[in-house]
Amino acid sequence: DPILYSQDNLLPARKRFCTWLDAELDTHRTFFALVLRATSNPRPLPRHQRRGFALLAGSVNTRVRALIAEYAGVRVGGALSRLRKTRAVLDDLEEMELREQQRCARSES
């Protein structure tokens, strides 16, 4: 059905999907900034900030950190990689569409 797949119907769905995708990537960036950096920080954290982070440091606890991330709803591993690749494809698509709109606008003038 051409009406169902018209550009006007697809754009809101794409925007919702991009909003969800960006939120997932932001969640990972926040987790990375708060937890992963704290566990791999080369300089010691102040005593009040140490808590369990020191126990998570090192390559031995990589799986533990991944499990904590998954429990917190953070995408890791292959799922994170697929989200990043999807975002890159959508960025390329948006750039191509913008160039096409600019080309059409120039040809109309």
Biopython code that builds the backbone (N, CA, C, O; Angstrom):
import numpy as np
from Bio.PDB.StructureBuilder import StructureBuilder

atoms = [
    (1, "ASP", "N", (0.845, -1.185, 0.000)),
    (1, "ASP", "CA", (0.000, 0.000, 0.000)),
    (1, "ASP", "C", (0.886, 1.242, 0.000)),
    (1, "ASP", "O", (1.612, 1.478, 0.966)),
    (2, "PRO", "N", (0.839, 2.041, -1.068)),
    (2, "PRO", "CA", (1.727, 3.207, -1.158)),
    (2, "PRO", "C", (1.455, 4.253, -0.078)),
    (2, "PRO", "O", (2.378, 4.953, 0.338)),
    (3, "ILE", "N", (0.217, 4.375, 0.382)),
    (3, "ILE", "CA", (-0.093, 5.379, 1.406)),
    (3, "ILE", "C", (0.546, 4.995, 2.740)),
    (3, "ILE", "O", (1.057, 5.859, 3.454)),
    (4, "LEU", "N", (0.521, 3.721, 3.076)),
    (4, "LEU", "CA", (1.102, 3.257, 4.330)),
    (4, "LEU", "C", (2.597, 3.546, 4.390)),
    (4, "LEU", "O", (3.122, 3.885, 5.450)),
    (5, "TYR", "N", (3.281, 3.412, 3.261)),
    (5, "TYR", "CA", (4.731, 3.590, 3.227)),
    (5, "TYR", "C", (5.151, 4.950, 2.684)),
    (5, "TYR", "O", (6.282, 5.100, 2.220)),
    (6, "SER", "N", (4.286, 5.921, 2.730)),
    (6, "SER", "CA", (4.654, 7.244, 2.248)),
    (6, "SER", "C", (5.678, 7.869, 3.187)),
    (6, "SER", "O", (5.782, 7.493, 4.355)),
    (7, "GLN", "N", (6.423, 8.818, 2.665)),
    (7, "GLN", "CA", (7.462, 9.499, 3.445)),
    (7, "GLN", "C", (6.877, 10.159, 4.689)),
    (7, "GLN", "O", (7.522, 10.183, 5.738)),
    (8, "ASP", "N", (5.663, 10.692, 4.582)),
    (8, "ASP", "CA", (5.026, 11.355, 5.732)),
    (8, "ASP", "C", (4.756, 10.378, 6.870)),
    (8, "ASP", "O", (4.820, 10.759, 8.039)),
    (9, "ASN", "N", (4.457, 9.129, 6.545)),
    (9, "ASN", "CA", (4.196, 8.133, 7.582)),
    (9, "ASN", "C", (5.483, 7.560, 8.162)),
    (9, "ASN", "O", (5.520, 7.187, 9.335)),
    (10, "LEU", "N", (6.531, 7.485, 7.360)),
    (10, "LEU", "CA", (7.779, 6.891, 7.829)),
    (10, "LEU", "C", (8.596, 7.838, 8.704)),
    (10, "LEU", "O", (9.279, 7.380, 9.620)),
    (11, "LEU", "N", (8.546, 9.123, 8.451)),
    (11, "LEU", "CA", (9.374, 10.066, 9.217)),
    (11, "LEU", "C", (9.081, 10.053, 10.710)),
    (11, "LEU", "O", (10.030, 10.014, 11.492)),
    (12, "PRO", "N", (7.825, 10.084, 11.158)),
    (12, "PRO", "CA", (7.592, 10.020, 12.608)),
    (12, "PRO", "C", (8.112, 8.724, 13.226)),
    (12, "PRO", "O", (8.653, 8.739, 14.331)),
    (13, "ALA", "N", (7.952, 7.612, 12.526)),
    (13, "ALA", "CA", (8.456, 6.330, 13.045)),
    (13, "ALA", "C", (9.970, 6.348, 13.120)),
    (13, "ALA", "O", (10.549, 5.856, 14.089)),
    (14, "ARG", "N", (10.619, 6.910, 12.107)),
    (14, "ARG", "CA", (12.080, 7.004, 12.137)),
    (14, "ARG", "C", (12.546, 7.911, 13.271)),
    (14, "ARG", "O", (13.536, 7.610, 13.937)),
    (15, "LYS", "N", (11.847, 9.008, 13.494)),
    (15, "LYS", "CA", (12.218, 9.918, 14.589)),
    (15, "LYS", "C", (12.080, 9.219, 15.942)),
    (15, "LYS", "O", (12.942, 9.365, 16.808)),
    (16, "ARG", "N", (11.003, 8.465, 16.122)),
    (16, "ARG", "CA", (10.832, 7.719, 17.383)),
    (16, "ARG", "C", (11.940, 6.693, 17.556)),
    (16, "ARG", "O", (12.484, 6.529, 18.648)),
    (17, "PHE", "N", (12.268, 6.006, 16.468)),
    (17, "PHE", "CA", (13.335, 5.015, 16.528)),
    (17, "PHE", "C", (14.676, 5.680, 16.847)),
    (17, "PHE", "O", (15.438, 5.172, 17.670)),
    (18, "CYS", "N", (14.967, 6.804, 16.206)),
    (18, "CYS", "CA", (16.227, 7.517, 16.466)),
    (18, "CYS", "C", (16.284, 8.023, 17.903)),
    (18, "CYS", "O", (17.347, 8.005, 18.522)),
    (19, "THR", "N", (15.162, 8.468, 18.434)),
    (19, "THR", "CA", (15.109, 8.924, 19.823)),
    (19, "THR", "C", (15.428, 7.774, 20.765)),
    (19, "THR", "O", (16.200, 7.934, 21.710)),
    (20, "TRP", "N", (14.828, 6.605, 20.505)),
    (20, "TRP", "CA", (15.109, 5.417, 21.319)),
    (20, "TRP", "C", (16.573, 5.010, 21.194)),
    (20, "TRP", "O", (17.228, 4.716, 22.195)),
    (21, "LEU", "N", (17.083, 4.994, 19.969)),
    (21, "LEU", "CA", (18.465, 4.592, 19.708)),
    (21, "LEU", "C", (19.443, 5.515, 20.427)),
    (21, "LEU", "O", (20.395, 5.051, 21.054)),
    (22, "ASP", "N", (19.210, 6.813, 20.335)),
    (22, "ASP", "CA", (20.086, 7.777, 21.002)),
    (22, "ASP", "C", (20.030, 7.627, 22.519)),
    (22, "ASP", "O", (21.045, 7.790, 23.196)),
    (23, "ALA", "N", (18.855, 7.319, 23.055)),
    (23, "ALA", "CA", (18.733, 7.113, 24.504)),
    (23, "ALA", "C", (19.531, 5.885, 24.942)),
    (23, "ALA", "O", (20.181, 5.908, 25.987)),
    (24, "GLU", "N", (19.486, 4.811, 24.144)),
    (24, "GLU", "CA", (20.264, 3.604, 24.467)),
    (24, "GLU", "C", (21.760, 3.900, 24.456)),
    (24, "GLU", "O", (22.489, 3.462, 25.346)),
    (25, "LEU", "N", (22.219, 4.644, 23.449)),
    (25, "LEU", "CA", (23.639, 4.986, 23.368)),
    (25, "LEU", "C", (24.042, 5.935, 24.494)),
    (25, "LEU", "O", (25.141, 5.820, 25.035)),
    (26, "ASP", "N", (23.165, 6.869, 24.848)),
    (26, "ASP", "CA", (23.442, 7.775, 25.971)),
    (26, "ASP", "C", (23.538, 7.006, 27.289)),
    (26, "ASP", "O", (24.362, 7.328, 28.144)),
    (27, "THR", "N", (22.697, 5.997, 27.444)),
    (27, "THR", "CA", (22.739, 5.172, 28.656)),
    (27, "THR", "C", (24.088, 4.475, 28.766)),
    (27, "THR", "O", (24.672, 4.418, 29.848)),
    (28, "HIS", "N", (24.585, 3.947, 27.653)),
    (28, "HIS", "CA", (25.899, 3.301, 27.678)),
    (28, "HIS", "C", (26.997, 4.313, 27.996)),
    (28, "HIS", "O", (27.892, 4.025, 28.791)),
    (29, "ARG", "N", (26.937, 5.501, 27.379)),
    (29, "ARG", "CA", (27.959, 6.521, 27.649)),
    (29, "ARG", "C", (27.959, 6.925, 29.114)),
    (29, "ARG", "O", (29.020, 7.130, 29.704)),
    (30, "THR", "N", (26.779, 7.040, 29.701)),
    (30, "THR", "CA", (26.682, 7.390, 31.121)),
    (30, "THR", "C", (27.262, 6.279, 31.980)),
    (30, "THR", "O", (28.023, 6.551, 32.909)),
    (31, "PHE", "N", (26.916, 5.034, 31.685)),
    (31, "PHE", "CA", (27.467, 3.899, 32.426)),
    (31, "PHE", "C", (28.988, 3.878, 32.296)),
    (31, "PHE", "O", (29.701, 3.667, 33.277)),
    (32, "PHE", "N", (29.470, 4.096, 31.091)),
    (32, "PHE", "CA", (30.909, 4.104, 30.855)),
    (32, "PHE", "C", (31.582, 5.191, 31.687)),
    (32, "PHE", "O", (32.609, 4.952, 32.323)),
    (33, "ALA", "N", (30.991, 6.393, 31.676)),
    (33, "ALA", "CA", (31.587, 7.513, 32.405)),
    (33, "ALA", "C", (31.570, 7.289, 33.912)),
    (33, "ALA", "O", (32.538, 7.618, 34.598)),
    (34, "LEU", "N", (30.490, 6.738, 34.426)),
    (34, "LEU", "CA", (30.357, 6.598, 35.877)),
    (34, "LEU", "C", (31.005, 5.345, 36.441)),
    (34, "LEU", "O", (31.610, 5.398, 37.512)),
    (35, "VAL", "N", (30.896, 4.231, 35.752)),
    (35, "VAL", "CA", (31.357, 2.959, 36.303)),
    (35, "VAL", "C", (32.683, 2.520, 35.692)),
    (35, "VAL", "O", (33.650, 2.276, 36.413)),
    (36, "LEU", "N", (32.730, 2.422, 34.382)),
    (36, "LEU", "CA", (33.929, 1.877, 33.766)),
    (36, "LEU", "C", (35.154, 2.764, 33.960)),
    (36, "LEU", "O", (36.251, 2.258, 34.200)),
    (37, "ARG", "N", (34.985, 4.059, 33.862)),
    (37, "ARG", "CA", (36.134, 4.946, 34.107)),
    (37, "ARG", "C", (36.584, 4.876, 35.551)),
    (37, "ARG", "O", (37.779, 4.943, 35.839)),
    (38, "ALA", "N", (35.639, 4.743, 36.453)),
    (38, "ALA", "CA", (36.001, 4.663, 37.871)),
    (38, "ALA", "C", (36.777, 3.390, 38.171)),
    (38, "ALA", "O", (37.630, 3.384, 39.059)),
    (39, "THR", "N", (36.494, 2.302, 37.438)),
    (39, "THR", "CA", (37.199, 1.046, 37.708)),
    (39, "THR", "C", (38.573, 1.019, 37.065)),
    (39, "THR", "O", (39.442, 0.267, 37.506)),
    (40, "SER", "N", (38.788, 1.820, 36.036)),
    (40, "SER", "CA", (40.078, 1.794, 35.347)),
    (40, "SER", "C", (40.876, 3.068, 35.569)),
    (40, "SER", "O", (41.860, 3.312, 34.871)),
    (41, "ASN", "N", (40.469, 3.874, 36.524)),
    (41, "ASN", "CA", (41.132, 5.137, 36.800)),
    (41, "ASN", "C", (42.553, 4.884, 37.307)),
    (41, "ASN", "O", (42.724, 4.233, 38.337)),
    (42, "PRO", "N", (43.591, 5.390, 36.597)),
    (42, "PRO", "CA", (44.955, 5.139, 37.037)),
    (42, "PRO", "C", (45.321, 5.852, 38.348)),
    (42, "PRO", "O", (46.215, 5.410, 39.071)),
    (43, "ARG", "N", (44.638, 6.934, 38.641)),
    (43, "ARG", "CA", (44.911, 7.607, 39.919)),
    (43, "ARG", "C", (43.855, 7.182, 40.926)),
    (43, "ARG", "O", (42.693, 6.991, 40.569)),
    (44, "PRO", "N", (44.244, 7.039, 42.148)),
    (44, "PRO", "CA", (43.292, 6.563, 43.160)),
    (44, "PRO", "C", (42.136, 7.542, 43.368)),
    (44, "PRO", "O", (42.316, 8.760, 43.344)),
    (45, "LEU", "N", (40.971, 6.985, 43.569)),
    (45, "LEU", "CA", (39.803, 7.801, 43.881)),
    (45, "LEU", "C", (39.839, 8.183, 45.349)),
    (45, "LEU", "O", (40.425, 7.467, 46.160)),
    (46, "PRO", "N", (39.213, 9.314, 45.704)),
    (46, "PRO", "CA", (39.096, 9.643, 47.124)),
    (46, "PRO", "C", (38.360, 8.526, 47.857)),
    (46, "PRO", "O", (37.535, 7.827, 47.268)),
    (47, "ARG", "N", (38.656, 8.365, 49.112)),
    (47, "ARG", "CA", (38.113, 7.253, 49.904)),
    (47, "ARG", "C", (36.587, 7.173, 49.826)),
    (47, "ARG", "O", (36.035, 6.077, 49.732)),
    (48, "HIS", "N", (35.895, 8.320, 49.862)),
    (48, "HIS", "CA", (34.427, 8.299, 49.841)),
    (48, "HIS", "C", (33.862, 7.881, 48.481)),
    (48, "HIS", "O", (32.674, 7.573, 48.384)),
    (49, "GLN", "N", (34.695, 7.865, 47.419)),
    (49, "GLN", "CA", (34.226, 7.467, 46.093)),
    (49, "GLN", "C", (34.626, 6.042, 45.733)),
    (49, "GLN", "O", (34.154, 5.515, 44.726)),
    (50, "ARG", "N", (35.479, 5.407, 46.523)),
    (50, "ARG", "CA", (35.998, 4.075, 46.176)),
    (50, "ARG", "C", (34.930, 3.009, 46.207)),
    (50, "ARG", "O", (34.660, 2.366, 45.192)),
    (51, "ARG", "N", (34.340, 2.822, 47.321)),
    (51, "ARG", "CA", (33.312, 1.794, 47.532)),
    (51, "ARG", "C", (33.642, 0.511, 46.783)),
    (51, "ARG", "O", (34.703, -0.066, 47.020)),
    (52, "GLY", "N", (32.784, 0.047, 45.897)),
    (52, "GLY", "CA", (33.002, -1.218, 45.211)),
    (52, "GLY", "C", (33.776, -1.107, 43.917)),
    (52, "GLY", "O", (34.106, -2.128, 43.313)),
    (53, "PHE", "N", (34.078, 0.111, 43.469)),
    (53, "PHE", "CA", (34.757, 0.259, 42.189)),
    (53, "PHE", "C", (36.119, -0.429, 42.164)),
    (53, "PHE", "O", (36.497, -1.016, 41.150)),
    (54, "ALA", "N", (36.848, -0.363, 43.258)),
    (54, "ALA", "CA", (38.171, -0.996, 43.289)),
    (54, "ALA", "C", (38.048, -2.506, 43.083)),
    (54, "ALA", "O", (38.943, -3.123, 42.506)),
    (55, "LEU", "N", (36.975, -3.096, 43.537)),
    (55, "LEU", "CA", (36.781, -4.536, 43.373)),
    (55, "LEU", "C", (36.498, -4.922, 41.919)),
    (55, "LEU", "O", (36.710, -6.066, 41.519)),
    (56, "LEU", "N", (36.020, -3.961, 41.143)),
    (56, "LEU", "CA", (35.685, -4.233, 39.742)),
    (56, "LEU", "C", (36.842, -3.973, 38.797)),
    (56, "LEU", "O", (36.738, -4.267, 37.606)),
    (57, "ALA", "N", (37.939, -3.430, 39.298)),
    (57, "ALA", "CA", (39.069, -3.078, 38.432)),
    (57, "ALA", "C", (39.754, -4.327, 37.897)),
    (57, "ALA", "O", (39.673, -5.403, 38.490)),
    (58, "GLY", "N", (40.419, -4.166, 36.782)),
    (58, "GLY", "CA", (41.217, -5.248, 36.217)),
    (58, "GLY", "C", (40.482, -6.058, 35.178)),
    (58, "GLY", "O", (39.253, -6.055, 35.110)),
    (59, "SER", "N", (41.265, -6.757, 34.365)),
    (59, "SER", "CA", (40.688, -7.534, 33.269)),
    (59, "SER", "C", (39.972, -8.790, 33.758)),
    (59, "SER", "O", (39.162, -9.361, 33.028)),
    (60, "VAL", "N", (40.257, -9.224, 34.977)),
    (60, "VAL", "CA", (39.609, -10.413, 35.515)),
    (60, "VAL", "C", (38.109, -10.196, 35.677)),
    (60, "VAL", "O", (37.330, -11.137, 35.527)),
    (61, "ASN", "N", (37.704, -8.993, 35.974)),
    (61, "ASN", "CA", (36.299, -8.709, 36.269)),
    (61, "ASN", "C", (35.522, -8.135, 35.084)),
    (61, "ASN", "O", (34.467, -7.529, 35.274)),
    (62, "THR", "N", (36.025, -8.317, 33.884)),
    (62, "THR", "CA", (35.331, -7.798, 32.699)),
    (62, "THR", "C", (33.919, -8.364, 32.597)),
    (62, "THR", "O", (32.970, -7.627, 32.328)),
    (63, "ARG", "N", (33.781, -9.655, 32.809)),
    (63, "ARG", "CA", (32.455, -10.291, 32.727)),
    (63, "ARG", "C", (31.532, -9.773, 33.816)),
    (63, "ARG", "O", (30.334, -9.611, 33.588)),
    (64, "VAL", "N", (32.075, -9.513, 34.995)),
    (64, "VAL", "CA", (31.257, -8.975, 36.092)),
    (64, "VAL", "C", (30.731, -7.590, 35.720)),
    (64, "VAL", "O", (29.559, -7.284, 35.943)),
    (65, "ARG", "N", (31.597, -6.761, 35.156)),
    (65, "ARG", "CA", (31.159, -5.415, 34.737)),
    (65, "ARG", "C", (30.089, -5.520, 33.657)),
    (65, "ARG", "O", (29.125, -4.754, 33.664)),
    (66, "ALA", "N", (30.249, -6.466, 32.725)),
    (66, "ALA", "CA", (29.243, -6.657, 31.670)),
    (66, "ALA", "C", (27.915, -7.109, 32.274)),
    (66, "ALA", "O", (26.856, -6.658, 31.837)),
    (67, "LEU", "N", (27.957, -7.987, 33.265)),
    (67, "LEU", "CA", (26.725, -8.435, 33.918)),
    (67, "LEU", "C", (26.040, -7.291, 34.664)),
    (67, "LEU", "O", (24.814, -7.175, 34.642)),
    (68, "ILE", "N", (26.825, -6.458, 35.317)),
    (68, "ILE", "CA", (26.255, -5.291, 36.005)),
    (68, "ILE", "C", (25.591, -4.365, 34.985)),
    (68, "ILE", "O", (24.493, -3.857, 35.217)),
    (69, "ALA", "N", (26.258, -4.154, 33.870)),
    (69, "ALA", "CA", (25.692, -3.302, 32.817)),
    (69, "ALA", "C", (24.377, -3.878, 32.301)),
    (69, "ALA", "O", (23.387, -3.159, 32.164)),
    (70, "GLU", "N", (24.374, -5.175, 32.017)),
    (70, "GLU", "CA", (23.148, -5.812, 31.524)),
    (70, "GLU", "C", (22.029, -5.722, 32.552)),
    (70, "GLU", "O", (20.878, -5.465, 32.200)),
    (71, "TYR", "N", (22.362, -5.930, 33.817)),
    (71, "TYR", "CA", (21.364, -5.838, 34.877)),
    (71, "TYR", "C", (20.780, -4.421, 34.951)),
    (71, "TYR", "O", (19.596, -4.240, 35.237)),
    (72, "ALA", "N", (21.626, -3.432, 34.691)),
    (72, "ALA", "CA", (21.186, -2.031, 34.730)),
    (72, "ALA", "C", (20.499, -1.610, 33.430)),
    (72, "ALA", "O", (20.067, -0.465, 33.297)),
    (73, "GLY", "N", (20.399, -2.531, 32.478)),
    (73, "GLY", "CA", (19.724, -2.202, 31.221)),
    (73, "GLY", "C", (20.626, -1.530, 30.202)),
    (73, "GLY", "O", (20.139, -0.907, 29.259)),
    (74, "VAL", "N", (21.928, -1.648, 30.380)),
    (74, "VAL", "CA", (22.894, -1.032, 29.466)),
    (74, "VAL", "C", (23.277, -2.054, 28.403)),
    (74, "VAL", "O", (23.604, -3.196, 28.724)),
    (75, "ARG", "N", (23.238, -1.647, 27.151)),
    (75, "ARG", "CA", (23.614, -2.544, 26.058)),
    (75, "ARG", "C", (25.136, -2.685, 26.030)),
    (75, "ARG", "O", (25.857, -1.695, 26.150)),
    (76, "VAL", "N", (25.614, -3.898, 25.876)),
    (76, "VAL", "CA", (27.050, -4.158, 25.823)),
    (76, "VAL", "C", (27.347, -5.143, 24.697)),
    (76, "VAL", "O", (26.434, -5.749, 24.135)),
    (77, "GLY", "N", (28.604, -5.293, 24.378)),
    (77, "GLY", "CA", (29.051, -6.291, 23.406)),
    (77, "GLY", "C", (28.428, -6.113, 22.039)),
    (77, "GLY", "O", (28.394, -5.012, 21.489)),
    (78, "GLY", "N", (27.933, -7.219, 21.500)),
    (78, "GLY", "CA", (27.359, -7.207, 20.157)),
    (78, "GLY", "C", (26.150, -6.310, 20.022)),
    (78, "GLY", "O", (25.955, -5.676, 18.985)),
    (79, "ALA", "N", (25.335, -6.252, 21.064)),
    (79, "ALA", "CA", (24.143, -5.386, 21.014)),
    (79, "ALA", "C", (24.549, -3.918, 20.902)),
    (79, "ALA", "O", (23.946, -3.158, 20.145)),
    (80, "LEU", "N", (25.568, -3.528, 21.654)),
    (80, "LEU", "CA", (26.057, -2.147, 21.582)),
    (80, "LEU", "C", (26.644, -1.866, 20.208)),
    (80, "LEU", "O", (26.415, -0.801, 19.634)),
    (81, "SER", "N", (27.394, -2.814, 19.686)),
    (81, "SER", "CA", (27.988, -2.651, 18.358)),
    (81, "SER", "C", (26.908, -2.473, 17.295)),
    (81, "SER", "O", (27.042, -1.623, 16.414)),
    (82, "ARG", "N", (25.844, -3.261, 17.369)),
    (82, "ARG", "CA", (24.752, -3.128, 16.398)),
    (82, "ARG", "C", (24.054, -1.776, 16.518)),
    (82, "ARG", "O", (23.675, -1.183, 15.508)),
    (83, "LEU", "N", (23.882, -1.285, 17.743)),
    (83, "LEU", "CA", (23.272, 0.034, 17.923)),
    (83, "LEU", "C", (24.137, 1.121, 17.294)),
    (83, "LEU", "O", (23.629, 2.015, 16.618)),
    (84, "ARG", "N", (25.432, 1.039, 17.519)),
    (84, "ARG", "CA", (26.348, 2.040, 16.944)),
    (84, "ARG", "C", (26.342, 1.993, 15.424)),
    (84, "ARG", "O", (26.339, 3.036, 14.770)),
    (85, "LYS", "N", (26.340, 0.789, 14.860)),
    (85, "LYS", "CA", (26.314, 0.658, 13.398)),
    (85, "LYS", "C", (25.001, 1.174, 12.830)),
    (85, "LYS", "O", (24.988, 1.816, 11.780)),
    (86, "THR", "N", (23.909, 0.901, 13.508)),
    (86, "THR", "CA", (22.598, 1.388, 13.068)),
    (86, "THR", "C", (22.565, 2.904, 13.086)),
    (86, "THR", "O", (22.046, 3.526, 12.159)),
    (87, "ARG", "N", (23.119, 3.508, 14.140)),
    (87, "ARG", "CA", (23.152, 4.970, 14.235)),
    (87, "ARG", "C", (23.976, 5.553, 13.088)),
    (87, "ARG", "O", (23.604, 6.574, 12.509)),
    (88, "ALA", "N", (25.103, 4.900, 12.760)),
    (88, "ALA", "CA", (25.947, 5.378, 11.663)),
    (88, "ALA", "C", (25.211, 5.294, 10.327)),
    (88, "ALA", "O", (25.318, 6.204, 9.505)),
    (89, "VAL", "N", (24.468, 4.215, 10.105)),
    (89, "VAL", "CA", (23.690, 4.069, 8.865)),
    (89, "VAL", "C", (22.619, 5.147, 8.788)),
    (89, "VAL", "O", (22.426, 5.758, 7.738)),
    (90, "LEU", "N", (21.922, 5.382, 9.894)),
    (90, "LEU", "CA", (20.874, 6.414, 9.893)),
    (90, "LEU", "C", (21.470, 7.807, 9.685)),
    (90, "LEU", "O", (20.865, 8.642, 9.012)),
    (91, "ASP", "N", (22.638, 8.063, 10.249)),
    (91, "ASP", "CA", (23.308, 9.350, 10.008)),
    (91, "ASP", "C", (23.638, 9.518, 8.532)),
    (91, "ASP", "O", (23.428, 10.589, 7.963)),
    (92, "ASP", "N", (24.160, 8.452, 7.907)),
    (92, "ASP", "CA", (24.471, 8.504, 6.475)),
    (92, "ASP", "C", (23.210, 8.721, 5.652)),
    (92, "ASP", "O", (23.215, 9.494, 4.694)),
    (93, "LEU", "N", (22.131, 8.041, 6.024)),
    (93, "LEU", "CA", (20.863, 8.183, 5.311)),
    (93, "LEU", "C", (20.345, 9.617, 5.408)),
    (93, "LEU", "O", (19.906, 10.192, 4.412)),
    (94, "GLU", "N", (20.398, 10.185, 6.600)),
    (94, "GLU", "CA", (19.934, 11.564, 6.781)),
    (94, "GLU", "C", (20.799, 12.541, 5.978)),
    (94, "GLU", "O", (20.287, 13.507, 5.412)),
    (95, "GLU", "N", (22.106, 12.287, 5.932)),
    (95, "GLU", "CA", (22.999, 13.147, 5.162)),
    (95, "GLU", "C", (22.693, 13.050, 3.663)),
    (95, "GLU", "O", (22.680, 14.062, 2.963)),
    (96, "MET", "N", (22.448, 11.828, 3.173)),
    (96, "MET", "CA", (22.108, 11.646, 1.761)),
    (96, "MET", "C", (20.788, 12.330, 1.429)),
    (96, "MET", "O", (20.659, 12.950, 0.373)),
    (97, "GLU", "N", (19.810, 12.222, 2.321)),
    (97, "GLU", "CA", (18.520, 12.867, 2.078)),
    (97, "GLU", "C", (18.659, 14.377, 2.062)),
    (97, "GLU", "O", (18.021, 15.049, 1.251)),
    (98, "LEU", "N", (19.485, 14.920, 2.947)),
    (98, "LEU", "CA", (19.708, 16.369, 2.980)),
    (98, "LEU", "C", (20.368, 16.835, 1.685)),
    (98, "LEU", "O", (19.971, 17.848, 1.111)),
    (99, "ARG", "N", (21.380, 16.091, 1.226)),
    (99, "ARG", "CA", (22.033, 16.454, -0.038)),
    (99, "ARG", "C", (21.046, 16.391, -1.199)),
    (99, "ARG", "O", (21.076, 17.243, -2.087)),
    (100, "GLU", "N", (20.168, 15.381, -1.198)),
    (100, "GLU", "CA", (19.167, 15.252, -2.265)),
    (100, "GLU", "C", (18.184, 16.425, -2.237)),
    (100, "GLU", "O", (17.811, 16.956, -3.283)),
    (101, "GLN", "N", (17.765, 16.825, -1.024)),
    (101, "GLN", "CA", (16.865, 17.980, -0.916)),
    (101, "GLN", "C", (17.530, 19.240, -1.410)),
    (101, "GLN", "O", (16.901, 20.051, -2.090)),
    (102, "GLN", "N", (18.810, 19.418, -1.075)),
    (102, "GLN", "CA", (19.537, 20.603, -1.527)),
    (102, "GLN", "C", (19.702, 20.602, -3.050)),
    (102, "GLN", "O", (19.589, 21.645, -3.693)),
    (103, "ARG", "N", (19.974, 19.414, -3.622)),
    (103, "ARG", "CA", (20.108, 19.288, -5.066)),
    (103, "ARG", "C", (18.786, 19.623, -5.754)),
    (103, "ARG", "O", (18.769, 20.328, -6.763)),
    (104, "CYS", "N", (17.682, 19.116, -5.208)),
    (104, "CYS", "CA", (16.366, 19.411, -5.791)),
    (104, "CYS", "C", (16.025, 20.894, -5.690)),
    (104, "CYS", "O", (15.456, 21.471, -6.616)),
    (105, "ALA", "N", (16.373, 21.501, -4.572)),
    (105, "ALA", "CA", (16.095, 22.936, -4.390)),
    (105, "ALA", "C", (16.896, 23.777, -5.384)),
    (105, "ALA", "O", (16.395, 24.761, -5.927)),
    (106, "ARG", "N", (18.150, 23.374, -5.614)),
    (106, "ARG", "CA", (18.973, 24.107, -6.597)),
    (106, "ARG", "C", (18.434, 23.933, -8.008)),
    (106, "ARG", "O", (18.448, 24.880, -8.795)),
    (107, "SER", "N", (17.956, 22.731, -8.342)),
    (107, "SER", "CA", (17.461, 22.489, -9.694)),
    (107, "SER", "C", (16.123, 23.198, -9.933)),
    (107, "SER", "O", (15.795, 23.522, -11.074)),
    (108, "GLU", "N", (15.350, 23.440, -8.872)),
    (108, "GLU", "CA", (14.069, 24.150, -9.006)),
    (108, "GLU", "C", (14.275, 25.654, -9.161)),
    (108, "GLU", "O", (13.419, 26.337, -9.722)),
    (109, "SER", "N", (15.397, 26.178, -8.672)),
    (109, "SER", "CA", (15.614, 27.629, -8.754)),
    (109, "SER", "C", (16.207, 28.057, -10.058)),
    (109, "SER", "O", (16.444, 29.246, -10.268)),
]
sb = StructureBuilder()
sb.init_structure("model")
sb.init_model(0)
sb.init_chain("A")
sb.init_seg("    ")
for serial, (resi, resn, name, xyz) in enumerate(atoms, 1):
    if name == "N":
        sb.init_residue(resn, " ", resi, " ")
    sb.init_atom(name, np.array(xyz, "f"), 0.0, 1.0, " ", f" {name:<3s}", serial, name[0])
structure = sb.get_structure()
